[in-house]
Amino acid sequence: MDGIILAAGQGTRMRPLTLKTPKPLLQLQNRPLLAWSLRSLYGIVRRVLVVVHYLKEQIAEFMAEQDVFADYALVEQLPAPLGTGHALRCCQPHLRSEDFLVINGDDLFPRAALLGLSQAGYGILSMRRADYSRYGVIQRDDQGAFLRIDEKPPAGRYPSPAPCSIGAYKLQMGVFDCAPPPSVRGEVELTDMVTAIARQQRVEVVESPWCLPIGDPQALAAAQAVDLRRYI
């Protein structure tokens, strides 16, 4: 099974750290963020596709030197990063497996949770968070399957902590048959594609006990003290 790491963005919230360094190569406990993502997927997928755009040459150099995955490919998001769903569509011609995992390149996930996610047909990784207004809250049907995401709802709408989408998905080739309209930002959103496929296929909600979003310099600094080896 293939794995996809979404790593094309400019990391604007990470500036000035990302002015000359792509966000996936920022150092976390003496390893680039991308190295931790590769390690979280090791043994779960056989091959990785890394979606690149901003400062892609640096990521290409790192991937040529890393020793986690010998079988990998770089997929450039062209003409520009136009949303996570657009990034996924850029990968379609390069996929070799019917099933594949997709993870955000600026979030870290427990390897055990990704292993559980990989066993679903279609799936979305979820974690209960008190700060759910910063995320998308997962809504489910009566059988517990994924229905849709309520993006960044106001505080107080749901009991806290609420189940949130944290940026990891198990998908199949059928997701490319979904063509949701662009979001209000004019981008194709991966979450909209998952919502569309959920009208046709059951999408499992897989719980994760932990995730580590690295959204800004303060989060990166705080993450230097986290026991990452406990999860990855």
C-alpha contacts under 8 A as a table, 3 or more apart, distances in Angstrom:
res1	aa1	res2	aa2	distance
1	M	44	I	7.78
1	M	45	V	5.02
1	M	46	R	5.73
1	M	47	R	6.90
1	M	96	R	7.77
1	M	97	S	5.45
1	M	98	E	7.63
1	M	99	D	6.04
1	M	100	F	5.61
1	M	101	L	7.86
2	D	45	V	5.40
2	D	46	R	6.01
2	D	47	R	4.91
2	D	48	V	5.61
2	D	49	L	7.33
2	D	95	L	6.87
2	D	96	R	6.95
2	D	97	S	6.07
2	D	99	D	7.16
2	D	100	F	4.91
2	D	101	L	6.59
3	G	41	L	7.39
3	G	45	V	5.77
3	G	46	R	7.70
3	G	47	R	6.18
3	G	48	V	4.61
3	G	49	L	6.16
3	G	100	F	5.44
3	G	101	L	4.63
3	G	102	V	5.88
3	G	103	I	7.90
4	I	48	V	5.62
4	I	49	L	4.75
4	I	50	V	5.88
4	I	51	V	7.36
4	I	100	F	7.36
4	I	101	L	6.03
4	I	102	V	4.62
4	I	103	I	6.28
5	I	37	S	7.76
5	I	48	V	7.30
5	I	49	L	6.30
5	I	50	V	4.88
5	I	51	V	6.21
5	I	102	V	6.05
5	I	103	I	5.19
5	I	104	N	5.93
5	I	105	G	5.42
6	L	50	V	6.27
6	L	51	V	5.11
6	L	52	V	7.42
6	L	84	T	7.47
6	L	87	A	7.15
6	L	102	V	7.48
6	L	103	I	6.35
6	L	104	N	5.03
6	L	105	G	4.93
7	A	23	K	7.87
7	A	24	P	6.39
7	A	50	V	6.47
7	A	51	V	5.27
7	A	52	V	5.40
7	A	53	H	7.78
7	A	104	N	7.16
7	A	105	G	4.92
7	A	106	D	7.43
8	A	51	V	5.53
8	A	52	V	3.97
8	A	53	H	4.58
8	A	54	Y	5.77
8	A	56	K	7.84
8	A	76	E	7.70
8	A	77	Q	6.83
8	A	81	P	6.60
9	G	23	K	7.83
9	G	52	V	7.62
9	G	53	H	6.88
9	G	54	Y	6.17
9	G	81	P	6.57
10	Q	18	T	7.32
10	Q	22	P	6.84
10	Q	23	K	7.19
10	Q	54	Y	5.57
11	G	14	M	5.31
11	G	15	R	6.95
11	G	18	T	6.17
11	G	22	P	7.14
11	G	23	K	5.60
12	T	15	R	5.48
12	T	18	T	7.21
13	R	215	G	6.66
13	R	216	D	5.39
13	R	217	P	7.88
14	M	17	L	5.70
14	M	18	T	5.89
14	M	23	K	7.38
14	M	215	G	6.87
14	M	216	D	4.68
14	M	217	P	5.51
15	R	18	T	5.09
15	R	19	L	6.17
15	R	216	D	7.96
15	R	217	P	7.73
16	P	19	L	5.43
17	L	20	K	7.28
17	L	21	T	6.81
17	L	23	K	7.92
17	L	26	L	7.76
17	L	217	P	7.52
18	T	21	T	4.70
18	T	22	P	5.47
18	T	23	K	5.80
18	T	26	L	7.90
19	L	22	P	7.69
20	K	55	L	7.91
21	T	25	L	6.61
21	T	26	L	6.91
21	T	55	L	7.18
21	T	58	Q	7.79
22	P	25	L	5.63
22	P	26	L	6.98
22	P	54	Y	6.58
22	P	55	L	5.86
22	P	56	K	7.83
22	P	58	Q	7.48
22	P	59	I	7.57
23	K	26	L	5.38
23	K	33	L	7.71
23	K	106	D	7.43
24	P	32	P	6.45
24	P	33	L	5.08
24	P	34	L	4.92
24	P	59	I	7.79
24	P	105	G	6.48
24	P	106	D	6.67
25	L	32	P	4.52
25	L	33	L	5.71
25	L	34	L	6.11
25	L	59	I	7.25
26	L	32	P	5.22
26	L	33	L	5.98
27	Q	30	N	5.69
27	Q	31	R	5.26
27	Q	32	P	4.40
27	Q	33	L	6.22
28	L	31	R	5.30
28	L	32	P	5.79
28	L	33	L	5.98
28	L	220	L	7.17
28	L	223	A	7.25
28	L	224	Q	5.98
29	Q	224	Q	5.56
31	R	35	A	6.17
31	R	36	W	7.15
32	P	35	A	5.25
32	P	36	W	6.93
33	L	36	W	5.32
33	L	37	S	6.52
33	L	105	G	7.77
33	L	106	D	7.22
34	L	37	S	5.01
34	L	38	L	6.21
34	L	105	G	6.78
35	A	38	L	5.12
35	A	39	R	6.25
35	A	66	Q	7.80
36	W	39	R	5.07
36	W	40	S	6.23
36	W	108	L	7.28
36	W	232	I	7.33
37	S	40	S	5.12
37	S	41	L	6.56
37	S	105	G	6.96
37	S	108	L	6.33
37	S	109	F	7.80
38	L	41	L	5.31
38	L	42	Y	6.21
38	L	68	V	6.66
38	L	69	F	7.58
39	R	42	Y	5.04
39	R	68	V	6.82
39	R	232	I	6.68
40	S	108	L	7.87
40	S	109	F	6.88
40	S	110	P	6.70
40	S	111	R	4.79
40	S	114	L	7.66
40	S	232	I	5.30
41	L	44	I	5.42
41	L	45	V	6.07
41	L	111	R	6.69
41	L	114	L	7.37
42	Y	45	V	6.32
42	Y	46	R	7.63
42	Y	68	V	7.03
42	Y	69	F	7.59
43	G	46	R	6.99
44	I	114	L	7.77
44	I	115	L	6.13
44	I	118	S	7.40
45	V	48	V	7.24
45	V	101	L	7.87
46	R	69	F	7.76
46	R	71	D	7.29
47	R	69	F	6.73
47	R	70	A	7.88
47	R	71	D	5.12
47	R	72	Y	5.34
48	V	69	F	7.31
48	V	71	D	6.91
48	V	72	Y	4.78
48	V	73	A	6.51
49	L	72	Y	5.72
49	L	73	A	4.88
49	L	74	L	5.70
49	L	75	V	6.56
49	L	91	C	7.49
50	V	72	Y	7.70
50	V	73	A	6.40
50	V	74	L	4.95
50	V	75	V	6.00
51	V	74	L	6.00
51	V	75	V	4.71
51	V	76	E	5.68
51	V	77	Q	6.38
51	V	87	A	6.78
51	V	91	C	7.67
52	V	55	L	7.99
52	V	56	K	5.53
52	V	59	I	7.58
52	V	74	L	6.71
52	V	75	V	6.02
52	V	76	E	4.83
52	V	77	Q	6.06
53	H	56	K	5.18
53	H	76	E	5.51
53	H	77	Q	5.72
53	H	78	L	7.62
53	H	80	A	7.13
53	H	81	P	7.18
55	L	58	Q	5.87
55	L	59	I	7.14
56	K	59	I	5.18
56	K	60	A	6.13
56	K	76	E	7.98
57	E	60	A	4.99
57	E	61	E	6.21
58	Q	61	E	5.13
58	Q	62	F	6.31
59	I	62	F	5.04
59	I	63	M	6.12
60	A	63	M	5.18
60	A	64	A	6.21
60	A	74	L	7.25
61	E	64	A	5.20
61	E	65	E	6.52
62	F	65	E	5.22
62	F	66	Q	6.10
63	M	66	Q	5.19
66	Q	69	F	7.31
67	D	70	A	6.67
69	F	72	Y	6.36
75	V	90	C	7.03
75	V	91	C	6.40
75	V	94	H	7.92
76	E	90	C	7.53
77	Q	80	A	5.79
77	Q	81	P	5.76
77	Q	86	H	7.77
77	Q	87	A	5.82
77	Q	90	C	6.21
78	L	81	P	6.80
78	L	90	C	7.73
81	P	84	T	7.86
81	P	86	H	7.44
81	P	87	A	6.96
82	L	85	G	7.98
82	L	86	H	5.75
82	L	87	A	7.26
82	L	186	G	7.73
82	L	187	E	5.07
82	L	188	V	6.51
83	G	86	H	5.21
83	G	87	A	6.35
83	G	187	E	4.71
83	G	188	V	4.94
83	G	189	E	5.44
83	G	190	L	7.51
84	T	87	A	4.94
84	T	88	L	6.29
84	T	187	E	7.93
84	T	188	V	6.48
84	T	189	E	5.20
84	T	190	L	5.10
85	G	88	L	5.04
85	G	89	R	6.29
85	G	187	E	7.86
85	G	188	V	4.80
85	G	189	E	4.43
85	G	190	L	3.89
85	G	191	T	7.55
85	G	192	D	7.86
85	G	193	M	6.86
86	H	89	R	5.05
86	H	90	C	6.30
86	H	187	E	7.48
86	H	188	V	5.38
86	H	189	E	7.14
86	H	190	L	7.66
87	A	90	C	5.18
87	A	91	C	6.76
88	L	91	C	5.24
88	L	92	Q	6.83
88	L	190	L	7.39
89	R	92	Q	5.27
89	R	176	F	7.04
90	C	93	P	7.17
91	C	94	H	5.39
91	C	95	L	6.37
92	Q	95	L	5.53
92	Q	176	F	7.78
95	L	98	E	7.88
97	S	100	F	6.65
98	E	172	Q	5.50
98	E	173	M	5.52
99	D	121	G	7.71
99	D	170	K	7.32
99	D	171	L	5.84
99	D	172	Q	4.44
99	D	173	M	6.72
100	F	118	S	7.80
100	F	170	K	5.93
100	F	171	L	5.53
100	F	172	Q	6.22
101	L	118	S	6.66
101	L	168	A	7.37
101	L	169	Y	5.75
101	L	170	K	4.60
101	L	171	L	6.27
102	V	168	A	5.62
102	V	169	Y	5.14
102	V	170	K	6.41
102	V	171	L	7.59
103	I	107	D	7.82
103	I	167	G	5.83
103	I	168	A	4.38
103	I	169	Y	6.51
104	N	107	D	5.69
104	N	167	G	5.42
104	N	168	A	6.50
105	G	108	L	7.73
106	D	213	P	6.45
106	D	214	I	5.58
106	D	215	G	7.02
107	D	167	G	7.32
107	D	211	C	7.08
107	D	212	L	5.60
107	D	213	P	4.33
107	D	214	I	5.73
108	L	211	C	5.72
108	L	212	L	4.98
108	L	213	P	6.37
108	L	214	I	7.90
109	F	113	A	7.13
109	F	114	L	7.06
109	F	210	W	6.83
109	F	211	C	4.88
109	F	212	L	6.63
109	F	231	Y	7.53
109	F	232	I	7.44
110	P	113	A	5.29
110	P	114	L	6.47
110	P	208	S	7.49
110	P	209	P	8.00
110	P	210	W	6.55
110	P	211	C	6.72
110	P	231	Y	4.67
110	P	232	I	5.51
111	R	114	L	5.13
111	R	115	L	6.17
111	R	231	Y	6.22
111	R	232	I	5.30
112	A	115	L	5.02
112	A	116	G	6.35
112	A	231	Y	7.51
113	A	116	G	5.10
113	A	117	L	6.14
113	A	125	L	7.82
113	A	206	V	7.67
113	A	207	E	7.30
113	A	208	S	5.47
113	A	209	P	7.83
114	L	117	L	4.87
114	L	118	S	6.06
114	L	125	L	8.00
114	L	168	A	7.89
115	L	118	S	5.13
115	L	119	Q	6.84
116	G	119	Q	5.50
116	G	120	A	7.37
116	G	206	V	7.19
117	L	120	A	5.66
117	L	123	G	6.21
117	L	124	I	7.20
117	L	125	L	6.78
117	L	169	Y	7.30
117	L	170	K	6.21
117	L	206	V	6.02
118	S	121	G	7.86
118	S	123	G	7.94
118	S	170	K	5.92
120	A	123	G	5.61
120	A	170	K	6.74
120	A	204	E	6.55
121	G	170	K	6.93
121	G	171	L	6.86
121	G	172	Q	7.24
121	G	203	V	7.34
121	G	204	E	7.72
122	Y	169	Y	7.56
122	Y	170	K	5.15
122	Y	171	L	4.91
122	Y	172	Q	6.74
122	Y	201	Q	7.61
122	Y	202	R	6.77
122	Y	203	V	4.74
122	Y	204	E	6.13
123	G	169	Y	5.58
123	G	170	K	4.74
123	G	171	L	6.69
123	G	203	V	4.89
123	G	204	E	4.43
123	G	205	V	5.77
123	G	206	V	6.69
124	I	146	F	7.91
124	I	165	S	7.05
124	I	167	G	7.95
124	I	168	A	6.09
124	I	169	Y	4.54
124	I	170	K	6.37
124	I	203	V	7.04
124	I	204	E	6.35
124	I	205	V	5.21
124	I	206	V	6.06
125	L	165	S	6.16
125	L	166	I	6.25
125	L	167	G	6.95
125	L	168	A	5.36
125	L	169	Y	6.15
125	L	205	V	6.11
125	L	206	V	4.92
125	L	207	E	5.95
125	L	208	S	6.54
126	S	138	I	7.72
126	S	163	P	5.93
126	S	164	C	5.28
126	S	165	S	4.93
126	S	166	I	5.87
126	S	205	V	6.44
126	S	206	V	5.85
126	S	207	E	4.85
126	S	208	S	5.83
127	M	162	A	7.93
127	M	163	P	5.38
127	M	164	C	5.39
127	M	165	S	6.83
127	M	166	I	6.70
127	M	207	E	5.79
127	M	208	S	5.26
127	M	209	P	6.47
127	M	210	W	6.95
127	M	211	C	7.66
128	R	132	Y	7.89
128	R	161	P	5.22
128	R	162	A	4.91
128	R	163	P	4.20
128	R	164	C	5.87
129	R	132	Y	5.36
129	R	160	S	7.10
129	R	161	P	4.64
129	R	162	A	5.49
129	R	163	P	6.48
129	R	164	C	6.65
130	A	160	S	5.20
130	A	161	P	4.17
130	A	162	A	6.49
131	D	134	R	6.02
131	D	135	Y	7.60
131	D	161	P	7.45
132	Y	135	Y	5.14
132	Y	136	G	6.97
132	Y	137	V	6.61
132	Y	152	K	7.02
132	Y	153	P	7.49
132	Y	155	A	7.51
132	Y	160	S	7.79
132	Y	161	P	7.10
132	Y	162	A	6.10
132	Y	163	P	7.70
132	Y	164	C	6.50
133	S	136	G	7.34
133	S	151	E	7.96
133	S	152	K	4.56
133	S	153	P	5.02
133	S	154	P	5.53
133	S	155	A	5.64
134	R	152	K	5.24
134	R	153	P	7.79
135	Y	151	E	6.32
135	Y	152	K	5.01
135	Y	153	P	7.84
135	Y	164	C	6.19
135	Y	165	S	6.88
135	Y	166	I	7.64
136	G	149	I	5.57
136	G	150	D	5.25
136	G	151	E	4.06
136	G	152	K	5.19
136	G	153	P	7.27
136	G	164	C	5.46
136	G	165	S	5.63
137	V	149	I	5.45
137	V	150	D	5.06
137	V	151	E	6.39
137	V	152	K	7.25
137	V	153	P	7.43
137	V	162	A	6.60
137	V	163	P	5.69
137	V	164	C	4.39
137	V	165	S	6.34
138	I	146	F	6.91
138	I	147	L	7.50
138	I	148	R	6.18
138	I	149	I	4.76
138	I	150	D	6.53
138	I	163	P	5.75
138	I	164	C	5.45
138	I	165	S	6.24
139	Q	146	F	6.20
139	Q	147	L	5.53
139	Q	148	R	5.42
139	Q	149	I	5.93
139	Q	150	D	7.22
140	R	143	Q	7.59
140	R	144	G	5.24
140	R	145	A	5.19
140	R	146	F	4.56
140	R	147	L	4.92
140	R	148	R	7.17
141	D	144	G	5.27
141	D	145	A	5.50
141	D	146	F	6.53
141	D	147	L	6.05
142	D	145	A	7.54
144	G	204	E	7.81
144	G	205	V	7.52
145	A	202	R	6.31
145	A	203	V	5.73
145	A	204	E	5.30
145	A	205	V	6.21
146	F	195	T	7.96
146	F	198	A	6.78
146	F	202	R	7.29
146	F	203	V	5.34
146	F	204	E	6.10
146	F	205	V	6.02
147	L	195	T	6.46
147	L	198	A	6.21
147	L	199	R	7.67
147	L	203	V	7.94
148	R	195	T	5.23
148	R	198	A	7.89
149	I	165	S	7.74
149	I	191	T	7.42
149	I	195	T	7.46
150	D	153	P	6.22
153	P	157	R	6.80
154	P	157	R	6.04
155	A	158	Y	7.40
156	G	159	P	6.97
158	Y	161	P	7.98
158	Y	162	A	6.40
159	P	162	A	6.18
165	S	168	A	7.79
166	I	211	C	7.43
171	L	175	V	6.79
172	Q	175	V	6.01
173	M	176	F	5.91
173	M	177	D	7.94
174	G	177	D	5.55
174	G	178	C	7.64
174	G	197	I	7.77
175	V	178	C	5.56
175	V	193	M	6.70
175	V	194	V	7.24
175	V	197	I	5.96
176	F	179	A	7.38
178	C	193	M	6.01
178	C	196	A	6.14
178	C	197	I	6.48
179	A	193	M	6.99
179	A	196	A	7.94
180	P	188	V	7.50
180	P	192	D	6.29
180	P	193	M	6.24
180	P	196	A	6.89
181	P	188	V	7.05
182	P	185	R	7.38
182	P	186	G	5.07
182	P	187	E	4.95
182	P	188	V	4.78
182	P	189	E	7.12
183	S	186	G	5.14
183	S	187	E	5.36
183	S	188	V	6.27
183	S	189	E	6.78
184	V	187	E	7.41
188	V	192	D	7.63
189	E	192	D	5.28
189	E	193	M	6.68
190	L	193	M	5.06
190	L	194	V	6.34
191	T	194	V	5.02
191	T	195	T	6.15
192	D	195	T	4.97
192	D	196	A	6.14
193	M	196	A	5.03
193	M	197	I	6.25
194	V	197	I	5.18
194	V	198	A	6.13
195	T	198	A	5.10
195	T	199	R	6.96
196	A	199	R	5.61
196	A	200	Q	7.53
197	I	200	Q	5.34
197	I	201	Q	5.91
197	I	203	V	7.99
198	A	201	Q	5.02
198	A	202	R	5.75
198	A	203	V	5.74
199	R	202	R	7.82
208	S	211	C	7.34
212	L	223	A	7.76
213	P	219	A	7.51
214	I	217	P	7.95
214	I	219	A	5.41
214	I	220	L	5.61
214	I	223	A	7.79
215	G	219	A	6.17
215	G	220	L	7.43
216	D	219	A	5.37
216	D	220	L	6.39
217	P	220	L	5.03
217	P	221	A	6.12
218	Q	221	A	5.10
218	Q	222	A	6.22
219	A	222	A	5.10
219	A	223	A	6.09
220	L	223	A	5.10
220	L	224	Q	6.69
221	A	224	Q	5.55
222	A	225	A	6.14
222	A	226	V	7.47
223	A	226	V	5.16
227	D	230	R	5.76
227	D	231	Y	7.76
228	L	231	Y	5.58
228	L	232	I	5.95
229	R	232	I	5.08
